[in-house]
C-alpha cells in the first residue's frame, strides 16, 4: 500500500523525497546487489550529506566515507554475468548482499537504502551505474560473446554498443557532478528559478568498463538525492541545453541526469561547450577532464594507505573549484542559506503540474495521487500561501480539469479563507457560455454553498504576483 503521509520534506534541493521503496509504486523491479571489493570514494559532498541526512550529522568524513562504501559500493546480480564481457573481472563479497529496486525506466540505475544504528528508518539514495536491470539484454550479450569464440572484431563490436553495458564511466560521473554543480550555483545565486537533484557522492568501483582491443576505463557509481521522476520541460537557452537527454526532471521540476547537458551560463559557457560537431557530450571538456582525472585518482589511490586516497581525491575537489571559479566563492557563501519558502513554492507548484500524469503512471488512482500530493503540500506548509493558491489557479485555468478544480477547492477550504478573486472565477464558470460542463457547475455551486461560513479575505480583486529570483515576473 502506498504510504502518503511519510514523504520527507527536505532542506535539500530536491525538496520532496521518497522515504521507502513502497512509495515508488508497484512497477518497480527488485534485485540482489553485491558489495564490490576494492571500491573507494572518489568524491563526496560531505556537507550536503550531513544536511540531508541528520542521522549522519555527527559522523566524521571518514565515517561517512566508510558508511557509503558499506551500503552503496555495489552492483546488481545480473551485472556479474557480464564480468570479462563488458567489464574487467572483479571480486564481490557473496555474503554481503542487499536488495535494491529499479523504478520504471531505471536500467543501469537503482534506488538503494542504508541504515544507521539506533535509527530504524531507511535512508534512500538514487544510484546510477550499479548494473543491469534487464535480464533479456544481459542474456543476449552473453550469447554474442560466446558465439564470437574469441574473435576480437566481434567482441569489439559488442563492447562498442552504446549505453547498454549496465555501468557508468567514472569520467561521465564526474562530468555529471560538475555540470549539476554549475546549474545549482546558478539557482542558488538567483540567476534562474529552479533546483537540481544534487549529486552526493562518486564511488570508484575499482574495475574497468571494457572497450575495443580490451582497453578499459574506470567504472563508477554516482549517488544522488532520492526523487520521483517527472515530466521533462525545456530550460532557458541561456542557462543550459540538453539535446540528447531532453531536460529530464523530478516530479517537483528539479533538473536531473546531466550526462548530455551543455551549461550556457555566460560566466561558465566557454568551459562547458561541446567540441567537434557539438552533438556528442563525450567530446566536451567536462567529460574528457573527468576521464583523465578518474584515471589519475585510480593510479594515486591504489595504495592501501588512506592518506593516498585523500591526496588523490583532493585533485577532484581542486578541479571543481577551479572550473567553477567565476561563481565558486559567491556560491559557497549562499548555498545553505536560501529561503525555504521560495524553494518550497517552486517545488509544490511543479509537483502539482506533474502529479496528474506521473503519479498516476506509477500505479496510483486519482484519489491516491490527490492525497499523496496534498500531504506533501501540507508538509511544505504552503497551502495557506495565497501566492501558491493563485499560481495553482493559473494552471487550472489552462487545463480546466475536474481533478484540478476540486484540488483548488480543497486547498482554499483547508487554508480556512476564501476571497473575491476565487469567488469571481468560480461564479464566472456558472455563467451561460462559459463552457463548463453540468458536472462542473454542480460542483461549483456545492462548493460556494460550503464556503459561505468561511472568513472572507479581501486579497480579492488583485492577484498576488510572485517575483522570480532573477527579478522578472
Helices and strands as residue ranges (DSSP letters): E 8-9, E 16-17, G 21-24, E 29-36, E 40-44, H 46-52, G 54-56, H 61-72, E 74-76, G 78-82, E 92-102, E 109-116, E 119-128, H 135-148, H 152-159, E 168-169, H 170-188, E 199-210, G 212-214, E 216-225, E 240-241, E 262-263, H 269-272, H 285-300, H 306-323, H 328-334, H 340-354, I 355-359, H 360-361, H 366-379, H 386-399, H 402-415, E 417-419, H 420-428, H 438-450, G 451-453, E 455-457
